[in-house]
Amino acid sequence: MTGLLLQWLARKEKYKSLETAVPIVLLVGTIGALISCITGAMLYTTDDYDKSLASWHMIMAIALTLVAFMAYAKTRNPQFPASSNLLSISLLVLIMVTGHLGGSLTHGSDYLTKPLVNLFSGDSTASLTIKPVPNVQEAQVYADVVKPILQTRCYSCHGPNKQKGGLRMDDSMRLLKGGKDGIVIEAGSAEKSELIKRLALSLSNDDHMPPKEKPQLTKSQVALLHWWIDNGAVLDKKVKDIEQPAEVKQLLFALQSPQHKSEELSAIPDAAVDKADEKVITKLKDAGALVLPVAQTSNYLMVSFVTDTVVSADALQLMKQLSKQIIWLKLANTNISDAALQSVGQLTHLTRLDLSNTNTTDAGVKQLIALANLQYLNLVNTRVTDAGIAQIKGIKALRALYLYKTGVSQGGYSTLRKLLPKVMIDTGGYMVPTLPTDTAVVREKKTY
């Protein structure tokens, strides 16, 4: 491309001096094209790519190399029997066609049009986001649960245009058939399935799938694949027709809600703050609190009662004197009451609040509505219910909410996700599949 640009510019009198550089640049380009043909032919023999598309790419690449050599020969010998203009135009067209075919092999045949379609359709993350399933129990287990996982994590390497290891996963029959190294799904036994084994390998392992530079499957997605394979890797059954342990049922229920990428929590506010009164800090420490700066160069503070389960009235009053500096507060496993949370609600600069394993109820949650900067709220193992949680919809900054072991119902979670679409709501109760590599077998040493 550079050689063609220089050749075009050299036709103008003011750039005539560039003419001497054209043969050198075209020669370098021709050598580069020749090397690309050799390495491309090596990839072609691996059968990792769609044969039809790869064949056209190879033909165009060879043609490009030959035309590039002819263009170079023409610049070295004006008597060469070919039109300079025709060679230049042909070379430009071949570069564009070959490049496009190469892009199609790597990124898919619609890699140029998909961004435009997504832009104007308003669904710019369609290829990366799994859409919610309205009624998961009535959904098809493969088409609606398993296939979307494979589509967003596996098709780029094992799809219609590219099949690493001869494995194609966008077709259910070919998926079950496996690749050049054999089957990857052992129906009825996830632990024996190569697919699950590869997912379980460490990221540093060359055999781990997907490759570490690609988006990885979540624990819940791995668990759902594990469940599907253990139940025979069926293709034509509904979710409700397959046995579901409690943990899996919860994971399936979560598929009914849209998946959102939680916005990253701001660690420390950007605004500067005055240094806290050392005398007040000392008194607060004497009252049983651990008081530390959130960063070495910051005046913002973290207060935790990790070493004491009693939060006294004096401690609450002292914290109010440090309301401008305290942004992280941990009251987990303490005696904090709903009435005491009225004082906590006055710490308006709080961004993180942990009330896990306390007697907090709906009345206590109501006291937190004034915390406009709160981004993280942990209510694990508290007595809050649907009514109490609905009150926090007014906290616009909230981004992470933990509700494991609370009185919030399944219907409440569904309503809450609609009220708080930008919030990552963690309901706990995860299931991580047990693999053979997780267990060490100790045998008694024989004595003779």
C-alpha positions in Angstrom: 0.0 0.0 0.0 2.9 2.4 0.8 4.5 1.5 -2.5 1.3 2.3 -4.4 0.9 5.6 -2.5 4.5 6.6 -3.3 4.1 5.6 -6.9 1.0 7.8 -7.2 2.6 10.8 -5.5 5.7 10.5 -7.7 3.6 11.4 -10.7 3.4 14.9 -9.4 6.4 17.1 -10.1 6.9 18.2 -6.5 7.1 14.6 -5.3 9.2 13.3 -8.2 12.1 12.5 -5.9 10.0 9.7 -4.3 10.2 7.7 -7.5 13.5 6.1 -6.5 12.0 4.7 -3.3 9.1 2.9 -5.0 11.0 -0.2 -6.2 12.5 -0.7 -2.7 9.1 -0.5 -1.0 7.4 -2.8 -3.5 10.2 -5.3 -3.1 9.8 -5.3 0.7 6.1 -5.7 0.3 6.5 -8.6 -2.1 8.8 -10.4 0.3 6.3 -9.8 3.1 3.5 -11.2 0.9 5.6 -14.3 0.1 6.3 -15.0 3.8 2.6 -14.5 4.5 1.7 -17.1 1.8 4.1 -19.6 3.4 2.8 -19.2 6.9 -0.8 -19.0 5.6 -0.3 -22.3 3.8 0.9 -23.9 7.1 -2.3 -22.7 8.8 -4.4 -24.0 5.9 -3.1 -27.6 6.4 -4.3 -27.6 10.1 -8.0 -27.8 9.0 -8.8 -25.2 11.7 -10.6 -22.9 9.2 -13.6 -23.1 6.9 -12.1 -24.8 3.8 -14.1 -22.7 1.2 -13.2 -19.4 2.8 -9.6 -20.4 3.5 -9.2 -21.6 -0.1 -10.3 -18.3 -1.6 -8.0 -16.5 0.8 -5.1 -18.6 -0.3 -5.8 -18.1 -4.0 -6.1 -14.3 -3.6 -2.9 -14.2 -1.5 -0.9 -16.1 -4.1 -2.3 -13.8 -6.8 -1.5 -10.7 -4.8 2.1 -11.9 -4.4 2.5 -12.6 -8.1 1.1 -9.2 -9.1 3.2 -7.5 -6.4 6.3 -9.1 -8.0 5.2 -8.0 -11.4 4.7 -4.4 -10.2 8.2 -4.4 -8.7 9.6 -5.8 -12.0 7.9 -3.1 -14.0 9.5 -0.4 -11.8 12.9 -2.0 -12.4 12.4 -2.6 -16.1 10.0 -0.2 -17.9 10.1 -2.7 -20.9 8.3 -5.4 -18.8 5.2 -6.5 -20.8 2.5 -5.2 -18.6 0.6 -1.9 -18.0 1.8 -0.1 -14.9 -1.6 1.4 -14.2 -3.3 -2.0 -14.6 -0.8 -3.6 -12.2 -1.3 -0.9 -9.6 -5.1 -1.1 -9.7 -5.0 -4.9 -9.6 -2.6 -4.9 -6.7 -4.8 -2.4 -4.8 -8.0 -4.5 -5.4 -6.2 -7.8 -4.4 -4.9 -6.2 -1.1 -8.4 -5.2 -0.2 -10.0 -8.5 -1.2 -7.3 -10.6 0.5 -7.4 -8.5 3.6 -11.2 -8.8 3.8 -11.0 -12.6 3.5 -8.4 -12.7 6.2 -10.5 -10.6 8.5 -13.5 -12.9 7.8 -11.4 -16.0 8.8 -10.3 -14.4 12.0 -13.4 -12.4 13.1 -16.3 -14.0 11.2 -17.8 -13.2 7.8 -19.9 -10.4 9.2 -17.1 -8.6 11.1 -17.7 -5.4 9.0 -21.4 -5.3 9.0 -22.2 -6.5 12.6 -20.9 -3.3 14.3 -23.1 -1.2 12.0 -26.1 -3.4 12.6 -25.6 -3.3 16.3 -25.0 0.4 16.3 -28.3 1.2 14.5 -30.3 -1.5 16.2 -29.3 -0.4 19.7 -27.9 -3.8 20.7 -24.1 -3.1 20.5 -23.3 -6.0 23.0 -25.5 -8.6 21.3 -22.5 -10.8 20.6 -21.2 -10.6 24.2 -24.3 -10.6 26.3 -26.6 -13.5 27.0 -30.1 -12.3 26.7 -32.6 -13.2 29.6 -34.9 -16.2 29.3 -38.4 -15.1 30.1 -39.5 -18.5 31.6 -36.5 -20.6 32.2 -38.4 -23.8 33.3 -40.3 -23.8 29.9 -37.1 -23.1 28.0 -35.1 -25.6 25.9 -32.1 -26.7 28.0 -29.7 -26.8 25.0 -31.0 -24.0 22.8 -31.8 -21.5 25.6 -29.3 -22.3 28.4 -26.3 -24.1 26.9 -26.0 -22.7 23.4 -25.8 -19.0 24.5 -22.9 -19.9 26.8 -21.0 -21.6 24.0 -21.9 -18.9 21.5 -20.4 -16.1 23.6 -17.3 -18.0 24.7 -16.5 -20.7 22.2 -17.7 -19.9 18.7 -14.8 -17.5 17.9 -12.4 -20.5 17.9 -14.8 -23.3 17.1 -17.5 -21.8 14.9 -18.3 -21.8 11.2 -15.2 -19.9 10.0 -12.6 -21.4 12.4 -12.4 -24.8 14.0 -9.3 -25.2 16.2 -8.5 -28.9 16.6 -11.2 -29.7 14.1 -13.8 -29.0 16.7 -17.0 -27.2 15.6 -19.3 -26.2 18.4 -22.0 -24.1 16.7 -23.6 -27.3 15.4 -24.9 -29.6 18.1 -24.2 -32.8 16.2 -20.6 -31.8 15.4 -20.2 -30.7 19.0 -21.1 -34.1 20.3 -19.0 -35.8 17.6 -15.9 -33.9 18.8 -12.7 -32.9 17.0 -9.5 -34.4 15.8 -8.5 -35.5 19.3 -11.8 -37.3 19.9 -15.1 -36.4 21.7 -15.1 -33.5 24.2 -18.5 -34.3 25.8 -19.0 -37.6 27.7 -22.7 -37.6 28.0 -23.6 -38.5 31.6 -20.2 -37.7 33.1 -19.0 -34.1 33.2 -15.9 -35.1 35.1 -14.8 -37.3 32.2 -15.6 -34.7 29.5 -12.6 -33.0 27.9 -14.7 -29.8 27.7 -15.0 -29.5 31.5 -11.4 -30.6 32.1 -10.1 -27.8 29.8 -12.3 -25.2 31.6 -10.9 -26.3 34.9 -7.2 -25.9 34.0 -5.3 -22.9 35.2 -5.1 -19.9 32.9 -1.4 -20.3 32.6 -1.9 -23.8 31.1 -1.6 -23.9 27.3 -4.5 -26.4 27.2 -6.9 -24.1 29.2 -10.0 -23.1 27.2 -10.9 -20.4 26.3 -7.4 -19.0 25.9 -6.4 -16.6 28.6 -6.6 -13.6 26.3 -10.3 -14.4 25.6 -13.4 -13.7 27.8 -13.7 -16.5 30.4 -16.7 -18.5 31.5 -18.2 -17.6 34.9 -18.4 -20.1 37.7 -22.2 -20.3 37.2 -21.8 -20.9 33.5 -19.3 -23.8 34.2 -21.8 -25.2 36.7 -24.6 -25.1 34.2 -22.5 -26.9 31.6 -21.5 -29.4 34.3 -25.2 -30.0 35.1 -26.2 -30.4 31.5 -23.5 -32.9 30.7 -24.2 -35.0 33.9 -27.8 -35.2 32.8 -26.9 -36.8 29.4 -26.1 -33.6 27.4 -29.7 -33.7 26.0 -30.6 -31.6 23.0 -34.4 -31.8 22.9 -35.6 -31.5 26.4 -37.0 -28.6 28.4 -35.4 -27.4 31.6 -38.3 -28.5 33.7 -37.8 -32.1 32.4 -34.4 -32.4 34.0 -33.6 -33.0 37.6 -32.4 -29.7 39.2 -30.5 -29.6 42.5 -31.3 -26.5 44.6 -28.0 -24.7 43.6 -28.7 -25.3 39.9 -32.3 -24.2 40.2 -31.0 -20.9 41.6 -28.6 -20.4 38.7 -31.3 -21.2 36.2 -33.6 -18.7 37.9 -30.9 -16.0 37.5 -31.0 -16.5 33.7 -34.5 -14.8 33.7 -32.9 -11.5 34.6 -30.8 -9.4 32.2 -27.0 -9.6 32.8 -25.4 -6.3 33.6 -21.8 -5.5 33.8 -21.6 -3.9 37.2 -20.0 -0.5 37.1 -16.7 -0.4 38.8 -16.8 0.9 42.4 -14.9 4.1 43.0 -12.3 3.3 45.6 -11.8 6.8 46.9 -13.7 10.0 46.2 -11.9 12.5 43.9 -12.6 15.5 46.2 -10.0 16.3 48.8 -10.9 16.3 52.5 -9.3 17.8 55.6 -7.4 15.6 58.0 -9.5 14.0 60.7 -9.1 15.1 64.4 -6.5 12.8 65.9 -8.1 13.1 69.4 -11.4 11.9 68.0 -9.7 9.0 66.2 -8.0 8.0 69.5 -11.3 8.0 71.4 -12.9 5.9 68.7 -10.1 3.4 68.9 -10.6 3.2 72.6 -14.3 2.5 72.0 -13.3 -0.7 70.2 -13.0 0.4 66.6 -10.2 -0.2 64.1 -9.5 3.1 62.3 -7.3 3.2 59.3 -6.7 5.5 56.3 -8.1 3.9 53.1 -4.8 4.8 51.3 -1.4 6.1 52.4 -1.9 9.4 50.7 -5.5 10.0 51.6 -7.3 11.5 54.6 -10.4 9.4 54.0 -10.9 6.7 56.7 -12.1 3.1 57.1 -13.7 2.2 60.4 -14.2 -1.5 61.3 -15.5 -3.2 64.4 -13.8 -6.5 63.4 -12.2 -6.7 66.9 -15.3 -5.9 68.9 -18.9 -6.9 68.6 -20.3 -4.0 70.6 -20.9 -0.7 69.0 -21.6 1.8 71.8 -23.5 5.0 71.7 -20.3 6.9 72.3 -18.7 5.2 69.3 -21.6 6.3 67.1 -21.3 9.9 68.3 -17.6 9.9 67.6 -18.1 8.6 64.1 -20.5 11.5 63.4 -17.7 13.8 64.2 -15.7 12.2 61.5 -18.5 12.0 59.0 -16.6 13.9 56.3 -13.6 11.4 56.5 -15.3 8.0 57.0 -16.2 6.4 53.7 -15.9 2.7 54.5 -17.7 1.3 57.6 -17.8 -2.3 58.7 -20.3 -3.2 61.4 -20.6 -7.0 60.6 -21.2 -9.3 63.5 -21.9 -6.5 65.9 -24.9 -5.5 68.1 -25.9 -2.7 65.8 -29.6 -2.0 66.0 -32.2 -0.4 63.8 -32.3 2.6 66.1 -28.5 3.0 66.0 -28.5 2.9 62.2 -30.1 6.4 62.4 -26.6 7.7 63.4 -25.0 5.7 60.6 -27.5 7.3 58.1 -25.9 10.6 59.0 -22.5 9.5 57.7 -23.4 10.9 54.3 -19.9 10.3 52.7 -20.1 6.6 53.1 -19.4 4.6 50.0 -19.2 1.1 51.6 -21.3 -0.3 54.4 -21.2 -3.8 55.8 -24.1 -4.9 58.0 -23.8 -8.6 57.5 -24.7 -11.0 60.4 -26.5 -8.3 62.3 -30.1 -7.9 63.5 -30.8 -5.2 60.9 -34.5 -5.2 59.7 -36.5 -3.2 57.2 -36.7 -0.4 59.7 -33.0 -0.1 59.8 -32.7 -0.1 56.0 -35.0 2.9 56.0 -32.4 4.8 58.0 -29.9 4.4 55.1 -31.8 6.1 52.4 -29.9 9.4 53.0 -26.6 7.8 52.1 -26.6 9.2 48.6 -22.9 8.2 47.9 -23.3 4.5 49.0 -22.0 2.2 46.4 -21.6 -1.1 48.3 -24.1 -2.5 50.8 -23.8 -5.9 52.5 -26.9 -7.2 54.2 -26.0 -10.9 54.3 -27.7 -12.9 57.0 -29.9 -10.0 58.2 -33.7 -9.9 58.7 -34.5 -7.6 55.9 -37.4 -8.5 53.6 -38.9 -7.5 50.2 -40.5 -4.3 51.7 -37.3 -3.1 53.3 -35.1 -3.6 50.2 -37.5 -1.8 47.9 -36.8 1.4 49.9 -33.2 1.6 48.7 -34.1 2.3 45.1 -33.5 6.0 45.9 -29.8 5.4 46.4 -28.7 6.2 42.9 -25.0 5.5 43.5 -25.5 1.9 44.6 -23.7 -0.6 42.5 -23.3 -3.8 44.6 -25.9 -5.3 47.0 -25.4 -8.6 48.9 -28.5 -10.4 50.1 -27.6 -14.0 50.8 -29.6 -15.5 53.8 -32.1 -12.7 54.1 -35.9 -12.6 54.1 -36.0 -11.5 50.5 -38.2 -13.8 48.4 -37.5 -15.1 44.9 -40.2 -12.8 43.6 -38.6 -10.0 45.5 -35.3 -10.6 43.7 -37.1 -10.3 40.3 -38.8 -7.1 41.3 -35.5 -5.7 42.8 -33.6 -6.3 39.6 -36.2 -4.2 37.8 -36.0 -1.4 40.4 -32.2 -1.5 40.4 -31.1 -2.3 36.9 -27.5 -1.0 37.4 -26.9 -2.8 40.6 -25.0 -6.1 40.9 -27.3 -8.1 43.2 -25.6 -11.1 44.8 -27.9 -13.7 46.3 -25.2 -16.2 47.2 -25.7 -20.0 47.3 -23.2 -20.7 44.6 -22.3 -24.2 43.4 -18.8 -25.0 42.2 -18.6 -28.4 40.5 -16.2 -30.9 42.2 -13.6 -32.3 39.8 -11.5 -35.4 40.2 -8.4 -33.1 40.5 -9.9 -31.5 43.6 -9.5 -34.7 45.6 -6.4 -36.3 46.9 -6.6 -40.0 47.6 -4.4 -41.1 50.5 -3.7 -44.9 50.7 -2.3 -46.7 53.7 1.3 -47.6 53.2 1.9 -51.3 53.2 4.4 -52.7 55.6 6.3 -55.9 55.0 
